[in-house]
């Protein structure tokens, strides 16, 4: 294929083509920090509930990354992820923030050193192939420097369609979708949606031809 227990989740990649904070204020938000995270609102990743969930995730990841047998790894993935379909495989080492926000379809292959920051839902469709070193980064941060200094963050869902091929070391930024049957070239930085049935490459990633 060419293609912790820390108090806060790791930073994702800024999505250069999407709107900023639109004047969102912390005091205007309601609900638990987890509810805010899942709704796309500003939230605090240092919340004890979220810290505990990330610790659970890291515990399962340690076991997964140390497990030599495919059946054993699959059993751990079923505990970790929101869903994993028939015939799908994720190769260690693998990293994610929560696990339960990741949904993997049937016959998906995820190669070594994939990172998924799943503070928001990340879905991967049937038959998709993900090359080594790919990053799917749903984690986001305020553009306004004063708001960012408060350590509030947010998350935007990522959707990868069916029969997609994402090349090695590509980065998919928050809020992006990649359509069915498309190819994302190695090393690309995907900052906006990619339609179905195209080849897209570069930084920022742009469509170069249809399939």
KOLKELUM-980801 format. One line per field, with one value per residue: residue number from 1; x, y, z of N, C-alpha, C in turn. Coordinates in steps of 0.001 Angstrom, whole numbers. Each point is the difference from the previous one (the first is absolute). Layout:
// residues N
i: [NUM/...]
n.x: [X/...]
n.y: [Y/...]
n.z: [Z/...]
ca.x: [X/...]
ca.y: [Y/...]
ca.z: [Z/...]
c.x: [X/...]
c.y: [Y/...]
c.z: [Z/...]
END
This chain:
// residues 211
i: [1/2/3/4/5/6/7/8/9/10/11/12/13/14/15/16/17/18/19/20/21/22/23/24/25/26/27/28/29/30/31/32/33/34/35/36/37/38/39/40/41/42/43/44/45/46/47/48/49/50/51/52/53/54/55/56/57/58/59/60/61/62/63/64/65/66/67/68/69/70/71/72/73/74/75/76/77/78/79/80/81/82/83/84/85/86/87/88/89/90/91/92/93/94/95/96/97/98/99/100/101/102/103/104/105/106/107/108/109/110/111/112/113/114/115/116/117/118/119/120/121/122/123/124/125/126/127/128/129/130/131/132/133/134/135/136/137/138/139/140/141/142/143/144/145/146/147/148/149/150/151/152/153/154/155/156/157/158/159/160/161/162/163/164/165/166/167/168/169/170/171/172/173/174/175/176/177/178/179/180/181/182/183/184/185/186/187/188/189/190/191/192/193/194/195/196/197/198/199/200/201/202/203/204/205/206/207/208/209/210/211]
n.x: [850/-103/-768/-3760/432/512/9/697/-963/676/738/-1078/-279/424/-1303/864/-931/-45/-1229/207/89/-227/927/294/-798/947/-391/2/960/-743/-190/216/1269/-363/-1146/735/923/-987/-401/1336/-456/373/1070/66/1104/247/-1242/-255/-1229/397/636/-1050/-754/828/-38/-1307/-120/838/-764/-1114/461/405/-1160/-698/766/-232/-1227/642/-1163/-346/-348/1130/632/-648/226/1209/65/-607/914/920/-337/-592/784/138/-13/-652/1024/-232/1080/482/1077/630/507/-1014/-496/-771/-955/-1124/68/-884/723/729/-521/316/-142/-553/898/189/1024/467/970/1288/60/-1204/-332/-952/-112/-681/264/-141/-1174/665/-505/228/-288/-867/949/43/1038/616/890/1278/-81/-1192/-415/-995/-52/-927/1078/-584/391/-380/-455/-956/1111/-881/-890/951/360/-1324/639/-964/-639/21/-991/435/-1120/538/-231/421/-251/-728/855/345/975/496/831/1207/-89/-1135/-420/-1022/-340/-299/-1111/989/-535/214/-376/-982/836/172/1048/601/789/1093/10/-1204/-407/-993/-198/-469/-1317/153/-435/-1018/754/910/1066/418/825/1028/619/-1281/-703/257/-1183/631/-853/-920/-628]
n.y: [-1192/875/-470/3518/-42/612/1189/161/-55/-769/1011/374/-173/1247/221/276/-828/-161/378/1156/831/950/512/-1286/44/-204/1203/13/-829/-1083/-800/-1330/-84/-1222/460/958/-883/-832/1170/37/115/1184/-690/-524/-318/934/-38/-306/151/1050/479/-407/530/1033/-86/-235/978/701/-437/150/1211/113/-559/815/1026/-651/-126/-1177/-422/-221/-1235/18/520/-877/-906/519/-44/-1166/-35/335/-497/1006/-492/-1295/105/-897/-779/868/750/191/463/-622/1099/145/1220/217/921/-410/-193/359/1031/-1108/99/-1293/122/-735/-989/663/604/34/624/-308/349/-525/1294/-250/1318/-880/1282/-190/-388/-1128/50/-1306/214/-887/-917/908/546/-114/743/-371/330/-460/1273/-441/1316/-544/-38/1045/1229/884/767/516/744/949/-436/-153/1165/-50/-618/783/-1078/-531/-601/-486/-609/-1198/17/-1257/147/-729/-1021/714/616/-2/737/-536/198/-321/1258/-472/1241/707/-728/-782/-121/-1301/253/-858/-1032/1033/624/-41/811/-744/294/-244/1275/-745/1220/-594/-102/-1326/277/-732/-1088/509/507/117/1016/68/1146/460/-1076/-234/0/-1074/-998/-358/-957]
n.z: [0/-1020/-452/26006/211/-919/575/-1150/-917/-868/-401/-659/-1289/-105/-148/-959/-450/1300/375/630/1049/-883/839/-43/1040/919/497/-1337/381/-273/1073/54/417/332/497/556/386/321/504/133/1261/466/381/1224/-657/923/-489/1289/-480/-710/1056/743/-947/11/1319/-50/-890/741/996/-718/-304/1253/374/-787/301/1133/-505/13/514/-1265/409/710/-1053/-768/950/68/-1324/187/963/-883/-1181/-634/-941/-291/-1337/-717/269/982/-253/1222/-588/997/556/820/-257/1058/84/-595/-1284/921/-413/-46/-1230/-99/-1316/-954/120/1114/-586/1245/-649/158/1304/-138/-70/898/-104/725/174/-1297/-507/-165/-1229/-170/-1284/-484/135/937/-613/1162/-633/153/1290/-361/-30/759/-136/789/775/583/-326/916/-981/788/44/308/-867/-901/544/-92/-1005/-471/-376/-1218/-625/-1193/-359/-213/-1304/8/-1296/-843/45/1054/-625/1237/-728/53/1331/-614/51/711/-290/1096/47/-432/-1213/-229/-1257/-274/3/814/-535/1181/-699/15/1312/-494/13/483/-489/-1099/-165/-172/-1226/-353/-152/825/-625/1254/-195/856/265/51/383/-1299/-591/-500/278/-884/660]
ca.x: [-850/776/-722/851/-769/240/-1245/-678/228/990/-528/-207/508/-943/-638/221/-1049/-1289/-183/591/-758/-1326/-403/-471/504/-92/-1144/-1229/-136/-657/195/1293/1082/-118/-1098/490/956/-686/-888/793/167/1235/-21/1276/470/495/-1122/334/-631/743/1322/-178/-243/1265/836/-491/432/1439/208/-326/993/1239/-205/-111/1286/915/-587/598/-936/-1062/-1270/50/-135/-1381/-803/240/-620/-1445/-212/487/-622/-1448/-401/955/-730/564/1169/820/1240/813/1331/673/-628/-1177/-304/-1205/-258/-1097/-339/-1424/-470/525/-801/714/-866/494/1131/873/1377/672/1391/771/206/-1150/-464/-1352/-443/-1451/-824/-1284/-90/836/-551/792/-921/390/1002/986/1378/709/1425/722/254/-1112/-605/-1370/49/-1254/246/150/254/-464/919/254/1078/-412/-846/860/776/-812/127/-1183/197/-1221/270/-872/16/678/-646/720/-976/318/957/938/1417/701/1420/832/299/-1011/-663/-1373/-267/-1335/-1191/161/-491/598/-1059/237/863/1042/1383/711/1410/901/492/-965/-662/-1376/-611/-1397/-613/405/-1174/147/510/1061/1330/305/1348/638/-175/-1189/-387/-924/-334/811/-704/-1073/295]
ca.y: [1192/1233/931/243/576/1434/682/507/-744/597/971/-399/939/1067/-93/1352/469/0/1209/49/-260/629/649/-939/295/-1155/57/-268/-1424/-747/-1437/-516/227/-1038/387/1107/-548/-780/878/959/1244/124/-814/-132/-1382/-365/-491/-1332/-1083/-183/-528/-1421/-733/-84/-989/-1318/-196/-264/-1337/-951/154/-677/-1433/-252/170/-1053/-1315/-519/-777/782/-220/736/1432/264/11/1278/1060/-25/706/1379/831/55/-1117/-457/-941/-1292/-9/1203/-200/1166/-453/805/796/805/923/827/696/-594/-1291/-226/839/-531/-1071/-562/-903/-1323/-156/1184/-275/1174/-409/394/1390/889/760/544/803/-176/797/-23/-1254/-266/-1187/-518/-856/-1349/-200/1084/-328/1133/-318/315/1364/918/635/490/891/701/1006/1353/1020/1326/842/1208/-329/182/-1150/-1189/33/-551/-1458/-594/-552/-502/-1109/-51/-1381/-379/-1128/-591/-834/-1391/-276/1122/-300/1163/-299/88/1271/1031/571/432/1000/-50/351/-347/-1274/-491/-771/-1385/-371/984/-238/1149/-280/-40/1273/1090/603/138/1059/180/-1238/-579/-694/-1407/-391/875/-31/1307/-13/1281/761/-768/-1046/452/-1002/123/-641/-928/-1408]
ca.z: [0/-14/759/1202/1110/-33/293/-1172/-1226/-885/-946/-1371/-989/-340/-1304/-459/-893/680/799/1331/1220/-131/1232/1014/1344/885/892/-733/-224/1063/-98/436/-963/-1033/-887/-828/-961/-1029/-760/-752/746/768/1212/703/-43/1329/794/537/-762/-1241/362/292/-1249/-732/703/-416/-1384/-29/541/-1066/-1069/418/-190/-1439/-678/455/-296/-1242/-814/-642/692/1254/-293/-398/1222/672/-798/234/1264/-99/-1030/-83/-852/-1004/-816/-367/-857/146/745/345/363/1012/1048/-316/1087/-73/1264/759/-582/-218/-1095/-1262/-578/-1145/-746/-367/-926/91/424/558/137/1193/454/-216/1168/-141/1138/-163/917/-705/-754/-1170/-654/-1117/-728/-420/-1023/-44/348/596/-41/1240/443/-254/1170/-116/1159/263/1036/-527/1026/-412/-757/783/944/1394/329/37/1237/1082/-133/-607/-1331/-615/-912/-1178/-508/-1233/-675/-1126/-671/-315/-1068/-79/271/542/-99/1201/671/-257/1172/-248/1033/599/-749/-1415/-506/-1236/-646/-412/-1132/-259/417/559/-192/1153/478/-182/1157/-492/797/-395/-478/-1281/-538/-376/-1299/-500/588/588/565/288/1239/348/-943/-1047/-1020/-1219/-1106/333/-235]
c.x: [883/-644/772/-794/238/-1320/-752/302/1033/-652/-177/576/-1014/-537/-30/-1152/-1370/-98/589/-1031/-1379/-513/-508/643/-219/-1277/-1322/-274/-653/256/1373/1061/-32/-1103/417/942/-723/-927/766/173/1384/-118/1389/408/555/-1112/270/-632/785/1409/-87/-227/1274/950/-429/472/1474/337/-278/1007/1320/-115/-56/1365/1033/-464/541/-1000/-1130/-1337/-46/-154/-1431/-930/150/-618/-1509/-359/273/-861/-1514/-563/1110/-645/767/1212/897/1194/679/1335/595/1349/-1114/-273/-1310/-237/-1034/-391/-1465/-582/481/-883/646/-917/631/1224/864/1387/652/1424/663/-34/-1120/-400/-1387/-334/-1515/-784/-1392/-55/931/-500/846/-847/605/1109/1061/1366/717/1458/696/86/-1101/-532/-1395/-276/-1295/168/290/181/-485/1049/389/1052/-399/-877/840/810/-776/47/-1308/370/-1336/379/-1026/102/784/-707/850/-946/472/997/930/1411/651/1480/771/212/-953/-634/-1385/-422/-1448/-1105/-5/-686/719/-1012/434/950/1140/1354/578/1485/809/484/-959/-510/-1403/-736/-1451/-500/540/-1193/307/681/1062/1344/297/1351/387/-324/-207/-393/-1049/-221/861/-630/-1118/445/-1036]
c.y: [1239/1040/334/568/1494/726/472/-887/709/909/-631/1030/1081/-183/1409/564/70/1194/-131/-200/645/522/-923/329/-1201/20/-301/-1493/-677/-1477/-405/284/-1050/346/1141/-523/-680/856/996/1337/47/-777/-41/-1477/-461/-478/-1427/-1157/-289/-534/-1499/-817/-112/-989/-1418/-318/-361/-1376/-1063/83/-668/-1501/-348/44/-1045/-1399/-546/-671/865/-164/752/1491/349/43/1321/1158/37/651/1494/867/13/-1105/-349/-1155/-1274/183/1204/-257/1344/-503/887/514/900/895/716/611/-710/-1379/-133/878/-476/-1155/-441/-1008/-1355/111/1250/-445/1310/-411/646/1513/956/653/549/761/119/721/218/-1296/-28/-1305/-346/-1054/-1312/41/1076/-496/1263/-398/389/1508/999/547/516/818/775/1095/1355/976/1351/762/1248/-292/146/-1169/-1271/-68/-551/-1536/-688/-563/-498/-1114/14/-1388/-144/-1213/-420/-1001/-1426/-75/1181/-526/1297/-343/329/1439/1133/432/479/883/-57/406/-416/-1325/-323/-946/-1381/-72/965/-457/1314/-325/55/1404/1165/516/400/980/274/-1297/-403/-778/-1459/-135/894/-389/1405/-81/1406/590/1470/-953/526/-1136/247/-724/-881/-1420/-622]
c.z: [0/831/1380/1121/83/180/-1222/-1193/-850/-1020/-1366/-947/-278/-1396/-577/-798/671/944/1383/1087/14/1327/1076/1337/899/817/-712/-169/1197/-218/494/-1053/-1111/-979/-912/-1083/-1149/-852/-864/671/645/1308/616/39/1343/931/482/-762/-1271/263/275/-1252/-835/671/-358/-1410/-63/558/-1057/-1149/360/-211/-1486/-679/412/-374/-1330/-947/-537/723/1322/-211/-382/1207/757/-773/207/1331/-135/-904/87/-868/-959/-756/-305/-918/101/908/230/501/1097/-514/-541/1188/-272/1367/872/-535/-341/-1109/-1368/-460/-1306/-686/-262/-910/-92/439/425/335/1227/252/-393/1321/-313/1281/-109/1085/-566/-794/-1210/-599/-1223/-700/-456/-1061/-105/447/481/177/1307/268/-283/1318/-353/1258/149/1045/-631/1163/-492/-791/782/1076/1459/456/92/1293/1193/39/-381/-1369/-534/-970/-1122/-614/-1300/-574/-1197/-642/-223/-1157/-265/261/458/87/1266/445/-379/1320/-414/1173/501/-968/-1452/-313/-1309/-619/-434/-1199/-272/516/495/-31/1281/348/-147/1340/-455/904/-369/-641/-1374/-551/-330/-1357/-596/605/496/700/429/1354/-360/-1121/-978/-1007/-1239/-1184/537/-320/-937]
END
